[in-house]
Amino acid sequence: MNESQPQQPSRRQVLKTTGQIAAAGALAAAIVPNVHAAGNDLIQVALVGCGGRGTGAAMNAISTKPGPIKVVAMADAYEGRLKGSYGNLSKQGKEKVDVPAERQFAGYDSYKAALDCLKPGDVAIFATPCAFRWVHFQYAIAKGLNVFMEKPVTADGPTSRRMLALGEEATAKGLKVGVGLMSRHAKHIQELKKHIEAGEIGDIISMRGYRMQGLLGHSSSLPKPANISDLDYQIQRFHSFLWSGGGAFSDFNIHIIDHLSWLKGSWPVKAMGIGGRHFKTAGEKPYVDQNFDSYSIEYTYNDGTKLFMDGRTMTNAHNIYCSFIHGSKGLAVAARSGDCGGPSITYKGQMESKENKIWESQDNTNPYQNEWDTLIECIRENKPHNEVKHGVEASLVTSMGRRSAHTAQEITFDEMLNDEWEYAPGIDKLTKESPAPVLPDSNGMYPQPQPGTKKKREY
C-alpha cells in the first residue's frame, strides 16, 4: 500500500472551513424559538442509548431544578436494554418519567421515532457508541432540539470535522449542547484552575494522568458466540472495537486528558505512544478485540510541556486512577480518585505532605449533576451553551494518542484532524442486516494494530 499522502490543510484552515459550511447551512435554517424562557414550561426529554451511562444521564436530567422536566420517549438498538433502563427510570414516578409502550422504540433507526416525540426546544440525550453521534446529532439539529451527548464524540478525522461543522450549525440555530466531559463542571477542579492561573504552583512544567485498573467494561473480548451477528457483537461490545466506540483507550482515558489540558489552557500538538498486549488469551480462548491492555502516551504542548498518560486494563496489577500537575513552584492534585474525584490540592514543592499543603478544595457537589444543571439553566434562560468544539477536540486528542500507540508513529493534532480514513463510512444507512465495518478472519480474530508495520492505519 502506498502510504504517501498529499499535504493536508492546517488545523486553522479546517476549523475555518467547518465554520463556513455550518454558516452556509444555518442561513437556510430557522432559528429555534426560546420556548422555555419563562422557566416554568415543561421540558421533554428523549433518551437514545439506554445503557448505564444513558440511564444515569436521564436521572440527572430529571433531577434538575427549577421548572418541570420529564422523560417522554426512549430508544435503543436492543429491546432488552431499553426495558431494563425503563424499569430503573420509571421508579421516579409519572411526574418525571412518562414513557408508555408506544413511546418505547427498539431498532437501529429507533432514534428518529424517539426524537419525533419532542417539540423544538426539548432535549435529546445521546448515549450510544460514538460512531452514531454525528448521525443522531444531525437529526436533532434538523428537529430544533437541544442535546446532551456522551463522550467520546468521535474516533477519527472525518467524523471530527463533521461534528465541528454540526456544532457550528447548532450554535447558529440557538441550540444548547452539553457534552459529558463532567470534569469541567467539577467545582473543585474549577477552583483549582483559578489557583493555577493565580500562579500558586508557578508555570506548569509537566502533567501526569493514570487509569490503571482491572478488566473494564468490554475492553477484552473472546471469540463471537454463534448466536449473535458480527455487527451486534461490535456494537454491544463497543469498547473492543475502534470504529464503534474508539476502543478502550478513548473511552477510559478521555476525562483525565481533557481536564489536564483544560487546566493547562491548550491542547497538545503531538503525541508519541507505546503499548502492547501482554495477555493474549483467557485460558485457551484468544482475545479477539482491537485493544492493547497497556498504553503509555507522551503528549507535547506548543511550549514543550509534557503530559504523560498511562492506561492499563489488567487483573492483579497495581491500581492507580488520578491526575497531577507539576509547576515550577509546586504540585497540584487535580483528581484524587477516578475521572474527577476530589479533593483537588496544591502543595509547595514536588512532594505531597501535610507540611507542604497550600490549599485543599471543600466542594463535594456531583459534577454529573452540575453539567445538567448548567445545560437546563442555559435552555430556560436562553444563555449561549455549546460544548461540541471542546468535546470534539478532547476526543481527537485522545484518538491521537491511541493512534500513535497503535502505529508506533508520532501523530500530530493536524494529522489526526485531517486524516481521511473514516472507520465506519455510511453508518447513517446502517441496518441490522448490514455487514459489520470490520470482519473476523477464519480464526475469529478481528483486525488488530500492528505497530511499525501499519504506519498510516490503526488496523
N, C-alpha and C positions, 0 to 999 in steps of 0.2 A: 504494500500500500504506500502510495506517495504521501509523505507526511508534511511536505512543504505547504505553506498557506500564504495567501496574499496578505499584504499589510492591512490590518484592521483599523477602523476608526478608534479614536481615543475615547476614554470614559466620558469626557466632557462632551464630545460630539454625539455619542449615543444618547446621553441623557437629554441633550438639546433636541435631538430628533424625536425621542419619545414624547417630549413635551409638545412638539409641533404636531405630531399625529393626534395626541389627545385633544389639543386645542381645536384642531380641524373638526374632530368628531363632536366636540362639545357645541360647536356653532349650530349643529342641527338638532341638538338635544334640548328638551325643555328643562328649565331649572325646577328642581323638586321643591314644592312649597314647604314652608316650615310648619308642618301640620301639628307639631307638638309644642309650639312656642309657649302656650299658656301653662304648661307643666302639669295639667290635670287631664289631658286627653289620654285614652288608652293606647299604649304602645304594644303592638302584637309582635310576637317572635316566632320564627320558624327555625327549627334545628335540622341541619343537614349534616349527617355523620353522627351516629348515636353511640359511639364508643364511650370509654370512661372520660376522656377529655371533653367531648361534646356535651355529655350529660353534666359534667361539672360546670361548663360554661353556661349552660341553661340555668343551672341552680344559681349561679352568680347573677345572671340577668334578672331573675325574678326576685332577687334579694335587694335590688337597688331601690333607693328612695330619693326624692318623693315621687308621687304620681303612680297611677296604675300601670301595670305591665303584666303580660300574660303570654305563655307559650300556647300557640293555637294550631301548629302543624309540625309534623316530624317526618323525616325521610332518611332512609339508609338503603344501601345496596342489598342488605340482608335482613330479612324479616325478624329473625331471632334476636339480633342485636337491637333492632327497633323496639321490639316488645319488652326486652329487658330494661332499656332506657326509659320507656314509658312507665313501666312498673315503678321505677325509682322516683321519677319526677311526679307521678300522679299522687304520691303521698303528700304533696304540698297542698292539695285541695283544688277544687274547681276555680276558685278565685285567682289562682296562679297558673294552673295547667288545665286547659280545656281542649283536649285533643281526642275527639271521638274517632271511631274506627274509620270513618270516611275522610279524616284528615291525617291518617297514618299511611305513608306511601313507601313501598319497597321496590327496589329495582335500580338499574344503573341510571335511568333518566328520571328517577323519582324526585330529584331536587326541583325540577320545573313545577311539578304539581304542588309541592310544598310552598314554593315562593309565590305561586299563583294565588295562594290563600291570603296573601298580605296585600296591603294598600301602600301607595307611595309614602315614604317616611317611616315605615315599620322597619324591623331589624331581622336580618338573616344571619344565622350562625353557621360558619363553615368549619367543620372539624373532621373532614375526610383526609385521606392521604394527600400530600401536597400536589401530586400530579394533576389533580382535578381542580386546583384552586382557581386557575385563570378561567376555566370554563364556567364555574359557578359564579365567580365574581362578575364576569361579563354579562351573564343573565340578570344578576341582581342590579347592576347599573342600568340596564335597559328597563327594568321594572321600577326604578327610582327608589331602591331600598338602601337603607343604611346597613352596614356589615360589620360583623366581628369574625375574624378569621384566625385559625390556629397557625402556629409556626410548625416547621419552616413553610414558607410560601412558595418557594421554587427549589429546583435541584440542578438546573442547567442554565446556560446563557440565553437561549431563545425565549424560554418562559419568563426569565427575569426581565428581559426587555419588554415583553408583552405585558407583564404585570406593572411595570413602571408607567407604561402608556395608559393602562386602565386606571391606575391610581390618579393620574392627572385628569382623566375624564371624570372620575368620581368627584374630585375637587371642583371641577368646572360646573358640575350639576348640583353642588352644595351638599353632597352626601357626606356622612360621617363614617369613618372606617377605623376600627380598632384592630390591632394585631396582637396575638397572645405572647408578646415578649414582656411578661409582667415585671421583670426586674426593674424596668424604667418607672414602674408605678410603686415599687417598694420604697416607702418613705424613708427608711433608714439608709438606703443607697442614695436617694435624692439628697439627704442631709450630708452623706459622705462626699458627694460631688461638690457641695459648697465648701466643705473643709479643704478638699484638694485644691479647688480653684483659689482659695484664700492663701495657698502656699504652705499649709500646715506640714506637709511631708516633703516640701521642695518640688523640684522638677521630677516628673516621672521618668525613671530610668528603665525599668522592666516590669513585666506583669506575669503572673503565673495562674493557670487555671487547671483544675483536676476534676475529672469524673471517672473514677476508677472503682468499679463495683463488680458484682457478680453478673450472671447472665440476666440481661434486662429485656423486657418486652419480647419481641420476636427477633432479637439480634442474631440468633443462631437457629438455622432451620435444617431439619433432616429431610430425606427424600419425600417428595409429594405423595400423599396417600392416593390410592386409585379412585376414591370416591369424590374427588374434587378436581376441577379443571385447573390448568396452569394459571389462567387469568384470576380466578377466585383465590387461589393459593397465594399469588403475589400481591393481591390487594389486601387480603386478610392478614398477611404477614409482611406488612409494608416496611417494617424496619430492616428486613432482609434483602430488599431489592431497591436499587438506586433509582429506577425510573418512577416507582410509586411513592416512596417516602423519603428519598435522599439517603437511604441507608442509615445504619446505626449512628455513625459519626455526626451526621447532620441533625438528626432528631435529638440526640442526647446531649450534644455539646454547644448548641447554638446559644443557650441562655448566658452561659459564662462568657463566651466570645463576645456576645452583644453587650453585656453590661460593662465589661472591662474596656471595650472600645468606646463606649459611651462616656465612661469616666475619663478616658484619655482625651476624648474630644475629636477623634478622627477614626477612619478605617485603615487597616493595614493595606499596604500597596502590593505586597507579595507574600508568598508562603513557601516554605520548604518542609516537607513532611516525610516521615518514615512510618512503617507499620508492617504488620505481618500476622499470619495465622499460626499460633503456637499449637492449638488443639484442632486437628482436622477431622477428628471422629468423636462420636459419643458411643463408646463401646465399639461395636463392629460396624456401626452405621456412620456414613460420612456426613459432615456438614456441607450442604449444597448451596448456601446463600452466598451473597456477594460482598460480605463484610470481612475485614480483619478483626481480630479480637484485641488488638492493641494498636494505638496510634500515638504519635508524638509530632506536634506541628510547631515550627518556629515561624511566627508571623513577624513581619518587619513593617514599621510605620515610616512615613516620609522623613521623619527626623532621626531615624535609626533606632528608635525604641523597639524593644522586642516584647512579644507576648508568646509565652510557652504554654501550649495547651496539650495536656496528656489525657487520653481516654483509654479505658480498658474494660473489657467485659470477660472476666474470668472468675471461676469459683476458687475459693480457698486462697485468694490473694489479698494483700493489704488493701483496705478500702480508704479512699480519701476523696472528698467531694466538696470543694471550696475554692475560693479565689483570693489572690493577694496582689497588692500594688507596691512596688518599691520606688521610693523617691530619694532625692539627693540628701534629704534631712531625716527621713523616717520611712516607716512601713505602715500600710493600711490593709486591714482585712475587709474585703468587700462583702463576700458571702461566707459566713462562718460554717454553714452546712447547707447542702442542697443547692438548687439553682440560684436562690437569692435569700436564703435564710439568715436572719440576724443573730447577734448584733453585728453591725459594722463598727470597726475600732481603728483608731490611729495610734501609732507609737512613735516616739523619738528613737532614732537609730534603727537598726535592722533586726532586732530581737524582740520577740513577744514576751513581755514580762509585766508584772503589776507595777513595777517601779517606772517603766518606760511609757506606760499608758498616758495618752493625752486626752482622748475623748472616746466615749462609747455611746452608741445610739440606744434610745429607750423605746422607740416606736415598735409596736407589735401588731399593727394592722395587717390585714390579709392583702397582699399585692394582687391576687386574682380578683378579689372583690373591688379593690381600688381601681383597676383598669376598667371594670364595668361601670363603676360609679362615674368615672370621668366620661366615658362614652355616652351614657344616658343623659348626664348633665349637659353635654355639648349638643345632643339632639334636642333636648327640651328648651335650651336657651339659645339655640342656633349659633353656637360658637364653632369656629373652624376646628376640625379634628380629622386628620388623615395620617395614619401611621404606616401606610403602604410603602413609602420610599425607604424608611429605615428597616421595615420588615424584609423587603427585597434585598437590601444591601447586607443585612445580617445573614440572610440565607445564602447570599452569593459568597460572602467571606468564609462562611463555614464550608460551603462546597469547594471553595478554592483550596482550603487545607486538605479536605478529603481527597480531592483530585491529585494534589501533589503527592500524597502518600501512595495513592493507587498507581501513579505513573512513574514515580521516582524522579520527577522533574520539578524545577522551580516554577510556580504558577503565579502570575500577576493578576491583580484585580481586573485590569483591562482585558487580559486574555480570557479570563473566566466569563466576563460580561459579554464579550464579543464572539465567543465560541459559537459555531453554527450547528453543533451536534445536539439535536433535540432527542431526549431519551424516550419520549412517548409521543411521536408525531401522530396527529389525527385522533387524539384522545377525546375530542369533542364529539366524535362519531362512534365511540366505543359502545358495543352492545355485549350482552352476555355470551353471544356466540362468536365474538371477535377473537382472533388469535392473541395470545399474550405478547407484550412487547419484547420479552426475552423467552427463549425456549430451552429446555434442558437437552443435554446430549443423551446418548444411548444408556449412559450410566446414571441418569437423573441429575447430573451436575449442571448448574446454571453457569453462564459465562462469568468468570471471576477476574479480578485485576491481575495483571502481570507486569509489575513494576520494572521499568527499564526495557521491557520487550515491547509493550504497547505504550508509547510515549505521548500520543495525542488523544488517546481514548482510555476511559477507565476500565473497559472490558471489551 
